[in-house]
């Protein structure tokens, strides 16, 4: 199948374009979606400067009789696509928007002739992931090998066209370039920490003209039809949008504040003929402005707030001696805990030398000066403002997806940050590819609760998260482009002093967090009375969704999945709950439904008590013991094999093995007992059953062979015994009608149970069908039990005449042919009458009575 797929795509590639570079074809098995672990993942690495990448997908099934299934494919840049089952809703605090994600739907076919094509123009370079799955359906739970189980797979291939020989421009110098084709690309590198970018395109002049061949006149054309600037990937060609129609001698300037850094920018020039232009690129950094604002990081412990006027201004109560502050590194997951272990004590005047004991306000450590005094001279001349940008240091922990990011100071780390009034502060962290993308990025901010009653003003701290570049700032106010990436905490109540954002499967990049203090009074924005606000910053990667001991809440379990190069965590929802964090309870099962299912699966095993009691009364102690063991093992297994009310006495694998093993073994012993073997062969056959069943169950608990092979061997024992009796005595054993009825009912019940287990049982009706299966199988054992313990009977019917006792074998009474038996009352040998458990008379063959006399003669 894979070869057919490759040949089809190869023919398509050759026929369409030889300039496309193919990626190695990939194929994977498809599963119905229940958890994210069922998703089939593909990875593609797209190089830089690709103008178009084309994915082609074809879904296969291994048999023409299989039902056609719909296959969903999500293709995303950077990280694994976030897929939710049955379109379950996601909470507002969960950010799932991605920079580049595409979805297609295809259908399976036995021999597909066409592939579903997904073209993406000017894709971002790097890793691309494709996640494919089949929407979940009520899949039949069947024994392996009973009927054909359809298998579905997806083949994929990626082809791209790459732009070569792109001219690289230098920063800070004027360069004259010429366009040699209609679409000309140029690139330049923007270094890290760049705060300002300007691209000046000037002196456009046409180097060739378009002349009408008929009249010889020069035809009008634009010097440049369109311009486009893009970061990290080639610009999208759109002549009707952006910058268009630049005339002879014209110019244009691109300006970006806080651009993407540490990467290439690409410039696209669209011209109708050869054109000359001058390009000048300027970049600026904030330089020493960061170092001057380093005291932003601190934690104040020895502070007291008091009311000093009717306006409730905040005042710091000074002391005669210099105060000490405590700076600590905390990895405590309790966000509400404000007390930390002291790691270093610094003198007040060491950290803020501009503050003295007579300073009246608590958080006023920056002297009053104009904002431009902290800027570089060139920034001040341009009227541009720099803001502090603080790096976050990664603290690596032993477990996967448990890294924390702390604010890095000169000599220590902290989780607390002092946010100045009217002065935004920026932080950034770096997420790594493959290492961090399989968990959840949690960003949590918490305001100091002491500020709730500090002033009549409503103190608000606004935060904004952005990937790749710092958030925008207009008129010294942070502007967040996406509402879902906005954080807001206020001092109005305890419920509003904390806010957070969860980003599942985050893209690897530099992530920025900007904070700013804004105050309101009577609904109007006013200058803040408090100069600074203490905010706790808790940024971490965590498995699944939530922090703490319940990563999937109270309705799910967190599982880690390692599959080749892919490593991620996902939630397994229980009791019908859905959603990425198992928070969608629209289809959730009620407590009554869950309790009913558990009771049915466990209490239905009580029906194994009747066959155990009957076996004990008939002195079938081995069968009685096995029936009790099967009942107990099944109860413990189903008590553990439950999503909500789970109780596991030991490991799940042990409970599952004992359940399957005892179930097959009790059938083995019961069926073998029908053969009426004597005491010499019973232990041997029982041991043989253990030797056959134990490896079969361990090899595969759900394979058809694990059930049919032991049962076939067990059924062969009474059949071979009957054949031996026929050969030895010359007649088939007879059976009483009542016993024939019992055996027939038992076999019919066993067949009904087998049909229910293999053909009717599905995921949705499992608790009902499987409970009924327990009842049916237990009742079948009642009717299949022998009438007595044949192993003991061999001892009980011994007579003084050895030959006669040998003729009355340890068979069941119903297997002896009594219809043709005749008794010679004149014979010298005595007549033995044997009464069985079923109360009918057995006599030996007439020939056996005369045999002793003949021997005597």
C-alpha positions in Angstrom: 0.0 0.0 0.0 2.8 2.4 0.8 4.5 1.6 -2.5 1.3 2.5 -4.4 1.1 5.7 -2.5 4.7 6.6 -3.3 4.3 5.8 -7.0 1.1 7.9 -7.3 2.7 10.9 -5.7 5.9 10.5 -7.7 4.0 10.5 -10.9 2.2 13.6 -9.7 5.4 15.4 -8.8 7.0 14.6 -12.2 4.0 15.7 -14.1 3.4 18.9 -12.3 6.8 20.5 -11.5 10.4 19.4 -11.3 11.3 22.4 -9.2 9.5 21.0 -6.1 11.7 19.3 -3.6 9.9 16.3 -2.0 10.2 15.5 1.7 10.4 11.8 2.7 6.9 10.2 2.6 5.4 9.3 5.9 2.5 6.9 6.8 0.9 6.2 10.1 -2.1 4.2 11.5 -5.2 6.1 12.3 -7.2 5.6 15.5 -10.7 6.9 16.6 -10.2 10.0 18.8 -10.8 9.4 22.5 -7.7 11.1 23.9 -4.9 13.0 22.3 -2.8 9.9 22.6 -4.8 8.4 19.7 -3.7 11.2 17.3 -1.3 10.2 14.6 1.5 12.8 14.3 3.8 13.7 11.4 6.7 16.0 11.5 8.1 18.1 8.6 11.0 20.5 8.6 10.5 23.4 6.1 13.6 25.3 5.2 14.0 29.0 5.0 12.8 31.1 2.1 10.2 28.8 0.8 7.6 30.3 -1.6 5.1 27.4 -1.4 4.8 24.1 0.4 2.2 21.5 -0.7 1.0 18.7 1.5 -0.8 15.8 0.0 -2.7 13.3 2.2 -4.4 10.0 1.2 -6.3 7.8 3.7 -6.3 4.1 3.2 -8.3 1.1 4.6 -7.1 -2.5 4.4 -10.3 -4.1 3.1 -12.9 -3.0 0.5 -15.7 -4.1 2.9 -14.6 -1.6 5.6 -16.9 1.4 6.2 -15.6 4.7 4.8 -14.4 6.9 7.5 -13.8 10.7 7.7 -10.3 11.7 8.6 -9.4 15.1 10.1 -6.0 16.5 9.5 -4.6 19.6 11.3 -1.3 21.1 10.1 0.4 23.6 12.3 3.7 25.4 12.6 6.0 25.1 15.6 4.0 22.8 17.9 1.4 20.1 18.1 -2.0 21.1 17.0 -4.6 21.5 19.8 -7.4 19.1 19.0 -10.6 18.9 21.1 -12.9 15.9 20.9 -16.4 16.4 19.5 -15.8 20.2 19.3 -15.8 20.4 23.1 -15.7 24.0 24.4 -12.5 25.5 25.7 -12.4 27.9 28.6 -11.7 31.6 28.0 -8.4 31.4 30.0 -7.1 28.8 27.5 -5.3 30.4 24.5 -5.4 28.2 21.5 -4.8 30.6 18.6 -1.7 29.8 16.6 0.4 31.7 14.1 -0.2 29.2 11.3 -2.7 26.3 11.5 -4.7 24.7 8.7 -7.4 22.0 8.7 -8.5 19.6 6.0 -10.9 16.7 5.8 -10.4 13.6 3.7 -12.1 10.2 3.4 -10.6 6.7 3.5 -10.6 4.5 0.5 -9.3 1.0 -0.3 -7.2 2.1 -3.2 -7.4 5.9 -3.3 -6.7 7.5 -6.7 -6.8 11.1 -5.6 -5.0 12.8 -2.7 -6.2 15.8 -0.7 -3.9 18.8 -1.4 -3.1 21.5 1.1 -1.0 24.4 -0.4 0.6 27.0 2.0 2.3 30.0 0.5 5.3 31.6 2.1 5.3 29.3 5.2 7.2 30.0 8.3 10.4 28.0 8.4 11.1 25.3 10.9 9.1 22.4 12.3 5.6 21.7 11.0 3.3 19.1 12.6 0.4 17.3 11.2 -2.1 15.7 13.5 -4.6 13.2 12.0 -7.4 11.2 13.6 -10.8 9.6 12.9 -13.7 11.2 14.7 -14.8 8.9 17.5 -17.6 6.4 17.0 -19.2 3.6 19.1 -16.5 1.2 18.2 -17.3 -2.5 18.6 -15.3 -4.3 21.4 -14.5 -7.7 19.9 -12.1 -10.5 20.4 -9.2 -10.4 18.1 -9.7 -12.8 15.2 -13.5 -13.3 15.4 -14.2 -10.9 12.6 -12.0 -8.7 10.5 -11.0 -5.5 12.3 -10.6 -2.7 9.8 -7.4 -0.8 9.9 -7.0 2.7 8.6 -3.9 4.6 7.8 -2.8 8.0 6.4 0.0 8.6 3.9 1.5 12.1 3.6 4.1 13.8 1.6 5.4 17.4 1.5 6.8 19.2 -1.4 8.1 22.8 -1.5 9.6 25.4 -3.8 12.5 27.4 -2.4 13.7 30.8 -3.5 17.4 30.9 -4.0 20.1 33.6 -4.1 18.3 36.2 -2.1 20.5 39.3 -1.7 21.5 40.1 1.8 21.4 43.8 2.9 23.6 45.4 5.5 22.3 47.6 8.4 23.3 51.2 8.8 24.6 51.9 5.3 22.9 53.1 2.1 22.8 50.5 -0.6 21.8 50.7 -4.3 20.2 47.6 -5.7 18.6 46.6 -9.0 15.7 44.3 -9.6 16.3 41.6 -12.1 12.9 40.0 -12.2 9.3 41.0 -11.5 9.4 39.8 -7.9 12.7 40.5 -6.2 13.4 39.5 -2.6 16.0 41.1 -0.2 16.8 40.2 3.3 18.5 41.7 6.3 19.2 40.4 9.8 17.8 42.2 12.9 19.9 41.5 16.0 18.5 40.7 19.5 17.1 43.5 21.7 16.4 45.7 18.8 13.8 48.3 19.9 13.4 50.3 16.7 13.5 49.3 13.0 13.3 51.6 10.0 13.6 50.6 6.3 13.9 53.6 3.9 13.4 52.9 0.2 14.2 55.9 -1.9 15.4 57.2 -5.3 13.3 54.8 -7.3 14.3 55.0 -11.0 13.4 52.8 -14.0 16.4 51.3 -15.8 14.3 50.1 -18.7 11.2 51.4 -20.5 8.2 49.6 -22.1 7.9 50.7 -25.8 4.9 50.1 -28.0 6.2 48.2 -31.0 3.5 49.7 -33.3 3.8 53.4 -32.4 7.3 53.5 -30.8 5.9 55.4 -27.9 6.9 54.8 -24.3 4.2 53.2 -22.3 3.5 54.3 -18.8 4.5 52.0 -16.0 4.9 52.3 -12.3 8.5 52.4 -11.0 7.4 49.9 -8.2 4.0 48.3 -8.3 4.1 47.1 -4.7 6.3 46.7 -1.7 5.9 44.3 1.2 8.0 43.7 4.4 7.7 40.5 6.5 9.6 39.0 9.4 10.9 35.4 9.4 9.2 34.3 6.1 8.9 35.7 2.6 6.2 38.4 2.2 2.9 37.4 0.7 2.5 38.8 -2.9 -0.6 41.0 -2.9 -0.5 43.8 -5.5 -3.9 45.2 -4.3 -2.8 45.6 -0.7 -0.1 47.2 1.3 2.3 49.7 -0.3 1.5 50.1 -4.1 2.2 52.3 -7.1 5.4 54.2 -6.4 6.4 56.5 -9.2 9.7 57.6 -10.6 11.8 59.2 -7.8 9.3 58.1 -5.2 10.2 56.6 -1.8 8.6 54.8 1.1 9.6 54.2 4.7 8.7 51.1 6.8 8.9 51.7 10.6 8.4 49.2 13.3 8.7 49.7 17.1 9.8 46.6 19.0 10.2 44.4 16.0 10.9 40.7 15.7 14.6 40.3 16.6 17.3 37.7 16.2 16.1 36.7 12.7 15.7 37.9 9.2 13.3 40.4 7.7 12.4 40.0 4.0 11.6 42.8 1.6 9.6 42.1 -1.6 9.8 44.6 -4.5 7.3 44.1 -7.3 8.3 45.9 -10.6 7.3 45.6 -14.2 10.9 46.0 -15.4 14.4 46.5 -14.2 14.4 49.1 -11.5 17.0 50.7 -9.3 16.3 51.7 -5.7 18.3 52.9 -2.7 17.7 51.0 0.6 18.8 52.2 4.0 18.1 50.2 7.2 18.3 51.7 10.7 18.0 49.8 13.9 18.3 51.1 17.5 18.7 49.5 20.9 17.9 50.9 24.3 21.4 50.2 25.7 22.0 51.4 29.2 18.4 52.2 29.9 17.9 48.7 31.1 20.7 48.8 33.7 19.4 52.0 35.2 16.0 50.4 36.0 17.4 47.2 37.4 16.0 48.0 41.0 12.6 47.1 39.6 13.1 43.6 41.1 12.7 43.4 44.8 10.5 42.1 47.6 9.5 44.2 50.5 8.9 42.3 53.8 9.3 44.9 56.6 6.5 47.2 55.5 3.5 48.7 57.3 0.5 50.5 55.7 -1.3 53.1 57.8 -4.0 55.7 57.1 -2.7 59.2 57.3 -5.6 61.3 55.9 -9.1 61.3 54.7 -7.8 60.5 51.2 -6.3 57.3 52.6 -2.9 57.9 51.1 -0.3 55.2 51.8 2.6 56.1 54.0 5.6 54.2 55.1 6.3 54.3 58.8 10.0 55.1 59.2 12.3 53.8 61.9 15.4 55.1 63.6 17.6 52.4 62.0 17.9 51.3 58.4 15.3 48.7 57.4 16.1 45.4 55.9 14.4 43.7 53.0 14.3 40.0 52.2 14.8 38.7 48.7 14.0 35.1 48.2 13.7 32.4 45.6 10.4 30.5 45.8 9.2 27.6 43.8 6.1 27.1 46.0 3.1 26.3 43.8 0.7 28.0 46.2 0.2 31.3 44.6 -1.6 32.8 47.6 1.4 32.2 49.9 3.3 35.4 50.5 5.7 34.3 53.1 8.9 32.8 51.6 12.1 31.4 53.1 14.8 34.0 53.4 17.7 33.5 51.1 19.5 36.8 51.4 19.0 39.9 53.5 20.2 43.2 52.0 20.4 46.6 53.6 17.8 49.1 52.4 20.4 51.6 51.3 22.4 49.0 49.4 19.5 48.3 47.1 18.1 51.8 46.7 20.8 54.3 47.5 18.5 57.2 46.6 16.1 56.3 49.5 16.7 57.5 53.0 14.8 56.9 56.3 13.0 60.2 55.9 11.4 59.2 52.6 7.6 59.6 53.2 6.2 57.1 50.5 6.8 53.5 50.6 7.5 52.5 47.0 9.1 55.6 45.7 12.7 54.6 44.9 13.1 56.2 41.5 13.8 60.0 41.7 11.5 62.4 39.9 13.0 63.0 36.5 11.8 63.2 32.9 11.5 59.9 31.1 14.0 61.0 28.5 16.8 61.2 31.0 17.0 57.4 31.1 17.2 57.1 27.3 20.0 57.1 24.9 20.6 60.4 23.2 19.5 59.2 19.8 16.2 57.9 21.2 15.6 61.1 23.1 16.1 63.0 19.9 13.6 60.9 18.0 11.1 61.1 20.8 11.2 57.4 21.3 11.0 55.7 24.7 12.7 52.7 26.1 11.2 50.5 28.8 12.9 48.0 31.1 13.1 44.5 29.6 13.9 41.8 32.2 15.1 38.3 31.4 13.4 35.3 33.1 15.7 32.5 34.1 14.7 28.9 33.7 14.8 26.7 36.8 15.0 23.1 35.6 13.2 20.5 37.7 13.6 16.7 37.7 10.1 15.9 36.2 9.2 16.7 32.7 7.2 19.9 31.9 7.8 21.3 35.4 10.2 24.1 34.7 9.7 27.5 36.3 10.8 31.0 35.2 12.1 33.5 37.8 13.0 37.1 37.5 16.8 37.4 37.3 18.4 40.1 39.4 22.1 41.0 39.8 22.8 38.3 42.4 19.5 36.5 43.0 16.2 35.3 41.7 12.7 36.4 42.7 9.0 36.0 41.9 8.0 39.5 43.0 8.2 42.5 40.7 7.7 46.2 41.5 5.6 47.7 38.7 6.0 51.5 38.5 3.1 53.8 37.9 2.8 55.0 34.3 5.9 53.0 33.3 5.4 49.6 31.6 7.9 46.9 32.3 8.6 44.0 30.0 9.8 40.4 30.7 10.7 37.6 28.3 11.4 33.9 28.4 12.4 31.3 25.8 10.5 28.1 25.1 12.5 25.4 23.4 11.4 23.2 20.5 10.3 19.6 21.4 11.4 20.2 25.1 8.5 22.6 26.1 5.8 22.1 23.4 4.3 19.0 24.9 3.0 20.6 28.1 1.1 23.8 29.0 2.6 27.3 29.6 1.0 28.9 32.6 1.3 32.6 33.2 -0.1 33.8 36.6 0.1 37.3 38.1 -1.0 38.1 41.7 -1.2 41.5 43.3 -0.1 42.1 46.9 -3.4 41.8 49.0 -2.2 44.6 51.3 -3.1 47.0 48.5 -6.8 46.2 48.7 -7.5 48.6 51.5 -4.5 50.9 50.9 -6.3 53.7 49.0 -9.7 54.7 47.7 -8.4 54.4 44.2 -9.0 51.2 42.2 -5.5 49.9 41.5 -5.3 47.9 38.2 -2.3 46.1 36.8 -2.8 45.2 33.2 -0.7 42.5 31.5 -0.2 41.5 27.9 1.4 38.4 26.5 2.9 38.2 23.0 4.9 35.7 21.1 8.0 36.7 19.2 8.1 40.5 19.9 7.1 42.8 22.8 3.5 44.1 23.0 2.7 47.5 21.4 2.8 50.7 23.4 0.9 53.7 22.4 1.1 56.9 24.5 2.8 55.0 27.2 -0.1 52.6 27.4 0.2 48.9 26.6 -2.0 47.8 23.7 -2.8 44.1 23.6 -3.7 42.9 20.1 -5.5 39.8 21.3 -8.1 39.9 24.1 -7.3 36.3 25.2 -3.7 37.3 25.9 -4.7 40.1 28.3 -4.3 39.9 32.0 -6.1 42.1 34.5 -5.9 42.2 38.3 -7.4 44.9 40.5 -7.5 45.7 44.2 -11.3 45.6 44.5 -11.5 42.2 46.2 -9.7 39.0 46.8 -11.3 37.4 43.8 -9.8 40.0 41.4 -6.2 40.2 42.7 -5.2 37.2 40.6 -5.4 36.3 36.9 -3.9 33.7 34.7 -3.6 32.4 31.1 -3.0 28.8 30.0 -1.4 28.1 26.6 -1.5 24.4 25.7 1.2 23.0 23.5 2.9 26.5 23.2 5.0 27.3 20.1 8.7 27.5 20.7 9.8 31.1 20.6 10.6 34.1 22.8 7.5 35.0 24.8 7.0 38.5 26.2 5.0 39.7 29.2 4.3 43.4 29.7 2.8 44.8 32.9 1.6 48.3 33.7 -0.2 50.0 36.6 -3.3 52.1 35.9 -5.5 53.7 38.6 -9.2 54.7 38.6 -11.3 56.8 40.8 -15.1 56.9 40.4 -14.8 55.1 37.1 -12.3 57.7 35.7 -8.6 57.2 35.0 -6.5 59.2 37.4 -2.8 59.4 38.4 -1.8 56.7 40.8 -1.2 57.8 44.4 1.0 54.7 45.0 4.2 54.9 43.0 4.6 51.2 42.6 2.7 47.9 43.0 4.1 44.6 44.1 3.1 41.8 41.8 4.0 38.1 42.0 4.9 36.6 38.7 4.4 32.8 38.4 5.4 31.5 35.0 5.9 27.8 34.5 5.5 24.9 32.2 3.3 22.1 33.6 2.0 18.8 32.4 -1.5 18.5 30.9 -3.5 21.7 32.0 -3.6 22.7 35.6 -0.9 23.0 38.3 -0.9 20.8 41.4 -1.9 17.3 42.1 -4.9 17.3 39.6 -3.5 18.4 36.2 -6.8 17.4 34.6 -9.1 18.6 37.3 -11.5 16.3 39.1 -12.8 14.6 36.0 -9.7 13.4 34.2 -6.3 11.7 34.5 -3.0 13.1 33.1 -1.0 10.7 30.9 2.4 11.1 29.3 2.9 9.8 25.7 6.3 9.0 24.2 6.1 8.1 20.6 9.4 8.2 18.7 10.5 11.9 18.6 7.1 13.1 20.0 6.6 13.6 23.7 3.5 15.2 25.1 1.0 15.1 27.9 -2.8 15.0 27.6 -5.9 14.4 29.7 -8.0 11.2 29.7 -11.5 12.4 30.7 -13.8 10.2 32.7 -17.5 9.7 33.1 -18.4 11.4 29.8 -16.5 14.7 30.5 -14.9 16.3 27.5 -12.6 19.2 26.7 -8.9 19.8 26.8 -8.9 19.9 30.6 -12.0 17.7 31.1 -14.2 20.7 32.0 -17.0 20.3 29.5 -19.7 18.4 31.3 -22.4 18.7 28.6 -22.3 14.9 28.0 -21.1 13.9 31.5 -22.6 10.9 33.2 -24.5 11.5 36.4 -23.5 9.9 39.7 -26.4 7.4 39.4 -25.2 6.2 36.0 -21.6 5.8 37.2 -22.7 3.9 40.3 -25.0 1.7 38.3 -22.2 0.7 35.9 -19.9 -0.2 38.8 -22.5 -2.2 40.6 -23.5 -4.1 37.5 -20.0 -5.1 36.6 -19.1 -6.1 40.1 -22.3 -7.5 41.7 -23.1 -9.6 38.5 -20.3 -11.9 39.6 -22.4 -13.1 42.5 -24.0 -15.5 39.9 -20.8 -17.6 40.2 -22.0 -18.5 43.7 -24.6 -21.1 42.6 -22.2 -23.2 40.5 -19.7 -23.0 43.3 -22.2 -24.3 45.9 -23.5 -27.0 43.6 -19.9 -28.1 42.8 -19.1 -28.4 46.5 -22.3 -30.5 47.2 -21.2 -32.8 44.4 -17.7 -33.1 45.9 -16.3 -31.2 43.0 -14.0 -29.2 45.2 -11.5 -28.1 42.5 -14.4 -26.6 40.5 -15.9 -24.9 43.5 -12.5 -23.3 44.4 -12.0 -22.1 40.8 -15.6 -20.6 40.7 -15.0 -18.7 43.9 -11.6 -17.5 42.7 -13.1 -16.4 39.4 -15.8 -14.4 41.2 -13.3 -12.6 43.5 -10.8 -11.9 40.7 -13.6 -10.5 38.4 -14.9 -8.3 41.2 -11.5 -6.9 42.0 -10.6 -6.4 38.3 -13.8 -4.5 37.5 -13.5 -2.4 40.7 -10.1 -1.3 39.4 -11.0 -1.0 35.8 -13.2 2.0 36.4 -12.5 5.7 35.6 -14.4 7.3 38.5 -14.8 4.9 41.4 -11.6 3.0 41.1 -10.2 0.7 43.7 -7.1 -1.3 42.9 -6.0 -3.9 45.4 -2.8 -4.5 43.4 -1.4 -3.6 40.0 -3.9 -3.4 37.2 -2.0 -5.9 35.1 -2.1 -8.5 37.9 -5.9 -8.1 38.3 -6.5 -8.4 34.6 -4.4 -11.5 34.3 -6.1 -13.3 37.2 -9.5 -12.4 35.8 -8.8 -13.8 32.4 -6.8 -16.8 33.7 -9.3 -18.0 36.2 -12.2 -17.6 33.8 -10.6 -19.8 31.2 -9.3 -22.3 33.8 -12.8 -22.9 35.4 -14.1 -23.7 31.9 -11.2 -26.0 31.3 -11.8 -28.0 34.5 -15.6 -28.1 33.9 -15.3 -29.4 30.3 -12.6 -31.9 31.2 -14.7 -33.2 34.0 -17.4 -34.3 31.5 -15.0 -36.9 30.2 -15.2 -39.0 33.4 -11.5 -39.4 33.8 -10.2 -41.5 36.7 -8.0 -40.2 39.6 -4.8 -41.0 37.7 -5.6 -38.6 34.9 -7.5 -35.7 36.6 -4.4 -34.0 38.2 -2.5 -34.4 35.0 -5.3 -32.8 32.9 -5.7 -29.9 35.4 -2.0 -29.2 35.3 -2.1 -29.3 31.5 -4.8 -26.7 31.6 -2.6 -24.3 33.7 0.4 -24.9 31.4 -1.7 -24.0 28.3 -3.8 -21.2 29.6 -1.2 -19.2 31.5 1.1 -18.5 28.5 -1.9 -17.9 26.2 -3.4 -15.3 28.5 -0.1 -13.6 29.1 0.5 -13.4 25.3 -2.8 -11.7 24.5 -5.8 -11.3 26.7 -8.1 -10.4 23.9 -6.9 -12.6 21.1 -9.4 -15.3 19.8 -6.6 -17.9 19.9 -6.2 -17.4 23.7 -9.7 -18.6 24.1 -10.3 -21.1 21.4 -7.1 -23.1 21.7 -7.5 -24.0 25.4 -11.2 -24.7 24.9 -10.6 -26.9 21.9 -8.0 -29.0 23.8 -10.4 -29.2 26.8 -13.3 -30.3 24.5 -11.1 -32.9 22.9 -10.8 -34.8 26.3 -14.4 -36.0 26.6 -14.7 -36.6 22.9 -11.6 -38.8 22.9 -13.0 -40.6 25.9 -16.2 -41.3 24.1 -14.3 -42.6 21.1 -12.2 -44.8 23.3 -15.3 -46.2 24.9 -16.8 -46.9 21.5 -13.6 -48.7 20.4 -13.3 -50.6 23.7 -17.0 -51.7 24.1 -18.2 -51.5 20.6 -21.1 -49.1 21.4 -21.5 -45.4 22.0 -22.2 -44.3 25.5 -25.8 -43.5 26.2 -27.1 -40.5 28.1 -30.2 -39.8 30.0 -32.6 -37.3 28.5 -32.5 -35.1 31.5 -28.7 -34.9 31.4 -28.8 -34.3 27.7 -31.1 -31.4 28.3 -28.8 -30.0 30.9 -25.7 -30.2 28.7 -27.6 -28.7 25.8 -28.8 -25.7 27.9 -25.2 -25.2 29.2 -23.7 -25.2 25.7 -26.4 -22.9 24.4 -25.8 -20.4 27.2 -22.0 -20.6 26.6 -22.6 -19.8 22.9 -24.9 -16.9 23.8 -22.2 -15.5 26.1 -19.6 -15.9 23.4 -21.8 -14.0 20.8 -22.5 -11.2 23.3 -18.8 -10.9 24.2 -17.5 -11.0 20.6 -20.2 -9.4 18.4 -22.7 -7.3 20.5 -20.4 -5.6 23.1 -19.5 -2.0 22.3 -17.9 0.8 24.3 -21.3 2.4 25.1 -23.1 -0.7 26.2 -20.1 -2.4 27.8 -21.4 -2.2 31.4 -24.7 -3.8 30.4 -23.6 -6.4 28.0 -20.6 -7.5 30.0 -22.6 -7.8 33.2 -25.1 -10.0 31.3 -22.2 -12.0 30.1 -21.2 -12.7 33.7 -24.7 -14.0 34.4 -24.9 -16.2 31.3 -21.5 -17.8 31.7 -22.2 -18.5 35.4 -25.5 -20.2 34.6 -23.9 -22.2 31.8 -21.5 -23.7 34.4 -24.4 -24.9 36.5 -25.7 -27.0 33.6 -22.3 -28.2 32.5 -21.2 -29.5 35.9 -20.7 -33.3 36.1 -23.1 -35.2 38.4 -20.4 -36.3 40.7 -16.6 -36.2 41.2 -15.4 -38.9 38.8 -12.0 -38.9 40.4 -13.5 -40.0 43.8 -15.9 -42.5 42.2 -13.0 -44.7 41.2 -12.3 -45.3 44.9 -15.9 -45.6 45.9 -17.1 -48.4 43.6 -14.2 -50.9 44.3 -15.6 -54.4 44.8 -14.2 -57.7 45.9 -14.1 -58.8 42.4 -11.4 -56.9 40.6 -12.4 -57.6 37.1 -15.9 -56.3 37.8 -14.8 -53.1 39.4 -12.5 -52.5 36.4 -15.4 -52.9 34.0 -17.4 -50.2 35.9 -15.1 -47.3 35.1 -15.1 -43.8 36.4 -17.4 -42.6 33.6 -20.5 -40.5 34.4 -23.5 -42.7 34.9 -25.2 -41.3 31.9 -22.3 -42.4 29.6 -23.0 -46.1 30.2 -25.2 -48.0 27.9 -27.9 -49.5 30.0 -30.4 -50.3 27.3 -28.7 -53.5 26.2 -27.6 -54.7 29.6 -28.8 -58.2 30.6 -28.3 -60.0 33.9 -27.9 -63.7 34.3 -29.3 -64.5 37.7 -28.2 -68.1 37.5 -24.5 -67.2 37.1 -22.2 -68.1 39.9 -20.8 -64.6 40.2 -22.6 -62.1 42.4 -24.5 -59.1 40.9 -23.5 -55.6 41.9 -26.0 -52.7 42.0 -24.5 -49.2 41.9 -26.7 -46.3 42.7 -25.5 -42.9 41.2 -26.3 -39.3 42.2 -29.0 -39.2 39.6 -30.8 -42.2 41.1 -30.9 -44.6 38.2 -29.6 -48.2 38.2 -26.5 -49.4 36.4 -25.6 -53.0 35.7 -22.7 -54.5 34.0 -22.6 -56.3 30.7 -23.6 -60.0 30.9 -20.3 -61.1 29.4 -18.5 -59.7 32.4 -20.5 -61.8 34.8 -19.5 -65.0 33.1 -15.9 -64.1 32.7 -14.9 -65.1 36.2 -16.4 -68.5 35.8 -14.6 -69.0 32.6 -11.4 -68.0 34.2 -12.1 -70.5 37.1 -12.6 -73.2 34.7 
